[in-house]
Amino acid sequence: MKVILLLMLLIPAFSFSQAVSFRHYKAGEMFKYKLTSEVYRNDKLASKTVSVSEHTVVKDTGLPSEEVKWLHKTSYSAKDTIHMDSIAREVKPYRISLSPKGKVLLPKLTVPEMVGDITDLNTFYVAIAPALNAQRLSAKNPTFINDKLREGNFADSIEVLYGKDCFRVTQKLISTNKQYSVVETVFAAPSYPCLTPLIDTIGKKSFQQFNNIEFVRKSEGGKVNLFWGVETFTITSKVSNVNGQIIEASMDNLLTLKMRYNASQDFKTYAAELPITIRRKVNLELLK
């Protein structure tokens, strides 16, 4: 009797201390997300996209996972509106999982126009994935700094010929109640070099911080555009405490870069070296 009473006392205490719930899936469950992205170049709105993904819960090697399909995409600019649903549906279905033992891995990036949508959705999922320890947050432990650096490869080998970034990740519990928890996840440049630099300059500081992103985009006439600099982004996620699902989330992504325009393949000769600032504001919304 004393053992049962002790267990009854311990279980609610444990539940209360864990602010962020693990994801609990139901087989066959289906839902959709709307992803809205605004891109500002040098503080001017350059473009906006709205896309929709469809998620179906399936079993993947014994673990519940979400099979993701992209259904819709519309691109807006000052000049025109482009409907890209047919392109969105070219992305082959892939699987991600927020289960305690699940993984949130990027699929093979084969549709250049969808690279941003796929990587943004994955980033929202990574921000609350068990691998980043959001579920360890509580009222007594409201901040958690991950010791392990997070490294990314976002090249599609079509338009982005090479793309690497690396971050130090900090989790913070903003608020929690019986229904929802709000978590802030900050991805920032570490205080030491974390890239294998394509040129010597990238291995140094460019903007009073060590560079943590470098990428190469295809240009014309066999030339390339080389980018490097400092990237940070902050994600604020509203998570259900009933089933651990993302209800809504926002991302503020800032890239302070240098660009070698129309560079040779070895990056030694180029038309110009320019500074560029890109700010991306991205929102994720669970559709009802």
C-alpha positions as CSV (number, residue, x, y, z in Angstrom):
1,M,0.0,0.0,0.0
2,K,2.8,2.4,0.9
3,V,4.6,1.5,-2.4
4,I,1.4,2.3,-4.4
5,L,0.9,5.6,-2.5
6,L,4.5,6.5,-3.2
7,L,4.1,5.9,-6.9
8,M,1.0,8.0,-7.0
9,L,2.9,10.8,-5.5
10,L,5.9,10.5,-7.8
11,I,4.0,10.2,-11.1
12,P,2.3,13.6,-11.0
13,A,5.4,15.2,-9.7
14,F,7.4,13.9,-12.7
15,S,4.6,15.0,-15.1
16,F,4.6,18.5,-13.6
17,S,8.4,18.9,-13.8
18,Q,8.5,18.0,-17.5
19,A,7.1,21.1,-19.3
20,V,7.5,20.0,-22.9
21,S,5.7,16.7,-23.9
22,F,7.2,14.1,-26.1
23,R,5.3,13.6,-29.4
24,H,2.6,11.0,-29.1
25,Y,1.5,9.7,-32.5
26,K,-1.7,8.0,-33.6
27,A,-1.5,5.5,-36.5
28,G,-3.2,6.9,-39.6
29,E,-3.4,10.4,-38.2
30,M,-3.2,13.0,-41.0
31,F,-2.7,16.8,-40.8
32,K,-1.3,19.7,-42.8
33,Y,1.0,22.6,-42.1
34,K,1.2,26.0,-43.8
35,L,4.6,27.5,-44.2
36,T,4.9,31.2,-44.9
37,S,8.3,32.8,-45.7
38,E,9.3,36.4,-46.3
39,V,12.8,37.3,-47.5
40,Y,14.4,40.7,-47.0
41,R,17.5,41.6,-48.9
42,N,19.4,44.6,-47.4
43,D,16.2,45.4,-45.4
44,K,13.9,45.4,-48.5
45,L,11.2,42.8,-49.0
46,A,12.3,40.7,-51.9
47,S,9.9,37.8,-52.0
48,K,7.2,35.8,-50.2
49,T,6.2,32.2,-50.5
50,V,3.4,30.2,-49.1
51,S,3.5,26.4,-49.2
52,V,1.5,23.5,-47.7
53,S,2.7,20.1,-46.5
54,E,0.6,17.0,-45.7
55,H,1.7,14.6,-43.0
56,T,0.5,11.1,-42.4
57,V,1.5,9.0,-39.4
58,V,3.0,5.6,-40.5
59,K,5.3,3.0,-38.9
60,D,8.9,3.2,-40.1
61,T,11.1,0.3,-38.8
62,G,8.8,0.0,-35.8
63,L,8.8,3.7,-34.9
64,P,5.9,6.0,-35.6
65,S,6.9,8.6,-38.2
66,E,5.4,11.3,-40.4
67,E,5.4,10.8,-44.1
68,V,5.6,14.2,-45.6
69,K,4.2,15.2,-49.0
70,W,4.2,18.7,-50.4
71,L,0.9,19.8,-51.9
72,H,1.0,23.5,-52.7
73,K,3.4,26.4,-53.2
74,T,2.8,30.0,-54.3
75,S,5.6,32.6,-54.8
76,Y,4.9,36.3,-54.6
77,S,7.2,39.2,-55.8
78,A,6.7,42.8,-56.8
79,K,6.5,41.6,-60.4
80,D,4.2,38.6,-60.4
81,T,2.6,35.7,-58.6
82,I,3.7,32.2,-59.6
83,H,1.7,29.1,-58.7
84,M,4.1,26.2,-58.2
85,D,1.8,23.3,-57.0
86,S,3.1,21.0,-59.7
87,I,6.7,21.6,-58.6
88,A,5.9,21.1,-55.0
89,R,4.4,17.7,-55.8
90,E,7.6,16.7,-57.5
91,V,9.2,16.2,-54.1
92,K,9.2,12.5,-53.3
93,P,7.4,11.6,-50.0
94,Y,9.9,11.4,-47.1
95,R,9.7,10.6,-43.4
96,I,10.6,12.4,-40.2
97,S,9.8,11.6,-36.6
98,L,9.6,13.4,-33.3
99,S,9.4,10.1,-31.4
100,P,12.0,9.8,-28.6
101,K,14.1,7.6,-30.8
102,G,13.1,9.1,-34.1
103,K,15.2,11.3,-36.4
104,V,14.6,14.5,-38.3
105,L,16.9,14.1,-41.3
106,L,16.8,16.0,-44.6
107,P,15.7,14.0,-47.6
108,K,17.8,14.1,-50.7
109,L,17.2,17.6,-52.2
110,T,16.3,17.1,-55.8
111,V,13.9,19.9,-56.5
112,P,15.8,23.3,-56.2
113,E,12.6,25.4,-55.9
114,M,11.6,23.4,-52.8
115,V,14.9,23.3,-50.9
116,G,14.0,26.3,-48.7
117,D,10.6,24.9,-47.8
118,I,12.0,21.4,-47.0
119,T,14.9,22.8,-44.9
120,D,12.7,25.3,-43.0
121,L,10.1,22.6,-42.1
122,N,13.0,20.4,-40.9
123,T,14.5,23.2,-38.9
124,F,11.1,23.8,-37.1
125,Y,11.0,20.1,-36.2
126,V,14.7,20.0,-35.1
127,A,14.0,22.9,-32.7
128,I,11.8,20.7,-30.5
129,A,13.2,17.3,-31.4
130,P,14.3,15.1,-28.4
131,A,17.9,15.2,-29.8
132,L,18.0,18.9,-28.8
133,N,16.6,18.1,-25.3
134,A,13.6,20.5,-25.3
135,Q,11.8,17.8,-23.3
136,R,14.3,18.4,-20.5
137,L,13.1,21.9,-19.9
138,S,11.0,22.6,-16.8
139,A,10.2,25.4,-14.4
140,K,13.2,24.4,-12.4
141,N,15.4,23.9,-15.5
142,P,14.2,26.7,-17.9
143,T,17.4,26.9,-20.0
144,F,19.4,24.2,-21.6
145,I,22.6,24.7,-23.7
146,N,23.5,21.8,-26.0
147,D,27.1,20.8,-25.7
148,K,27.2,19.3,-29.2
149,L,27.4,21.6,-32.2
150,R,24.7,21.1,-34.9
151,E,26.1,20.9,-38.4
152,G,24.0,21.1,-41.6
153,N,24.5,20.3,-45.3
154,F,22.0,22.1,-47.5
155,A,23.6,21.6,-50.9
156,D,21.3,20.3,-53.7
157,S,24.2,19.9,-56.2
158,I,22.0,21.7,-58.8
159,E,21.8,25.3,-57.8
160,V,23.6,25.2,-54.4
161,L,26.8,23.3,-55.3
162,Y,28.1,23.3,-51.7
163,G,26.5,24.4,-48.5
164,K,27.6,24.0,-44.8
165,D,26.6,25.6,-41.6
166,C,27.2,25.0,-37.9
167,F,25.6,26.2,-34.7
168,R,25.6,26.3,-30.9
169,V,22.0,25.7,-29.7
170,T,20.3,27.1,-26.6
171,Q,16.8,26.1,-25.5
172,K,14.6,28.3,-23.2
173,L,11.2,27.7,-21.7
174,I,9.2,30.8,-22.1
175,S,5.9,29.7,-20.6
176,T,3.9,26.5,-19.9
177,N,0.4,25.5,-18.8
178,K,-1.7,22.3,-19.0
179,Q,-2.4,22.8,-22.8
180,Y,0.7,24.4,-24.3
181,S,4.4,25.1,-23.7
182,V,6.3,27.9,-25.6
183,V,9.9,27.2,-26.3
184,E,12.6,29.5,-27.7
185,T,15.4,27.8,-29.6
186,V,18.4,29.9,-30.6
187,F,20.9,28.7,-33.2
188,A,24.0,30.9,-33.0
189,A,27.6,30.9,-34.2
190,P,30.0,29.3,-31.7
191,S,32.9,31.2,-30.1
192,Y,35.4,29.2,-32.2
193,P,35.8,28.1,-35.8
194,C,33.5,25.3,-36.8
195,L,33.8,25.2,-40.6
196,T,36.3,23.6,-43.0
197,P,36.9,26.9,-44.9
198,L,36.8,26.9,-48.6
199,I,39.2,29.9,-48.6
200,D,41.5,31.1,-45.8
201,T,39.3,34.2,-45.2
202,I,36.3,32.0,-44.1
203,G,38.4,30.5,-41.3
204,K,38.6,33.9,-39.7
205,K,36.2,36.4,-38.2
206,S,34.2,38.5,-40.7
207,F,31.6,40.3,-38.5
208,Q,33.2,40.2,-35.1
209,Q,32.2,36.5,-34.9
210,F,33.6,33.4,-36.4
211,N,32.0,32.5,-39.7
212,N,29.5,29.6,-39.4
213,I,28.0,29.4,-42.9
214,E,29.5,29.0,-46.3
215,F,27.9,28.1,-49.6
216,V,28.5,28.1,-53.3
217,R,25.8,28.9,-55.9
218,K,25.9,28.2,-59.6
219,S,26.4,31.3,-61.8
220,E,26.7,31.7,-65.6
221,G,29.5,30.8,-67.9
222,G,31.0,28.2,-65.6
223,K,31.4,30.8,-62.8
224,V,30.1,30.5,-59.2
225,N,29.0,32.8,-56.4
226,L,30.7,32.2,-53.1
227,F,29.0,33.3,-49.9
228,W,30.2,33.2,-46.3
229,G,29.5,34.9,-43.0
230,V,27.5,34.6,-39.8
231,E,24.0,33.1,-39.6
232,T,21.7,33.1,-36.5
233,F,18.1,32.2,-36.1
234,T,15.6,32.1,-33.3
235,I,12.6,29.8,-33.3
236,T,9.7,30.3,-31.0
237,S,7.5,27.1,-30.9
238,K,4.1,26.6,-29.3
239,V,3.8,22.9,-28.5
240,S,0.8,20.9,-27.4
241,N,1.2,19.4,-24.0
242,V,-1.4,16.8,-24.9
243,N,0.5,15.1,-27.8
244,G,3.7,17.1,-28.3
245,Q,2.7,18.4,-31.7
246,I,3.8,21.8,-33.0
247,I,0.7,24.1,-33.1
248,E,2.5,27.1,-34.5
249,A,6.0,28.4,-34.7
250,S,8.0,31.4,-36.0
251,M,11.6,31.8,-37.2
252,D,13.7,34.9,-37.4
253,N,16.7,34.0,-39.6
254,L,19.5,36.6,-40.1
255,L,22.5,36.1,-42.5
256,T,25.2,38.7,-42.6
257,L,27.3,37.6,-45.5
258,K,30.1,38.5,-47.9
259,M,29.8,37.4,-51.5
260,R,32.4,36.8,-54.3
261,Y,30.4,37.5,-57.4
262,N,31.1,35.5,-60.6
263,A,34.1,33.8,-59.1
264,S,36.3,31.2,-60.7
265,Q,36.0,27.6,-59.6
266,D,39.0,28.0,-57.2
267,F,37.4,31.3,-55.9
268,K,40.7,33.2,-56.5
269,T,39.4,35.5,-59.2
270,Y,36.0,37.2,-59.1
271,A,34.1,40.2,-60.5
272,A,33.4,41.8,-57.1
273,E,33.3,41.1,-53.4
274,L,30.1,42.5,-51.8
275,P,28.4,42.6,-48.4
276,I,24.9,41.3,-48.3
277,T,22.3,41.0,-45.5
278,I,19.4,38.5,-45.8
279,R,16.7,38.4,-43.2
280,R,14.0,35.7,-43.4
281,K,10.8,35.6,-41.4
282,V,9.2,32.2,-41.5
283,N,6.0,31.0,-39.9
284,L,4.6,27.5,-39.5
285,E,0.9,27.0,-38.8
286,L,-1.0,23.7,-38.1
287,L,-4.1,23.8,-40.3
288,K,-7.4,22.8,-38.8
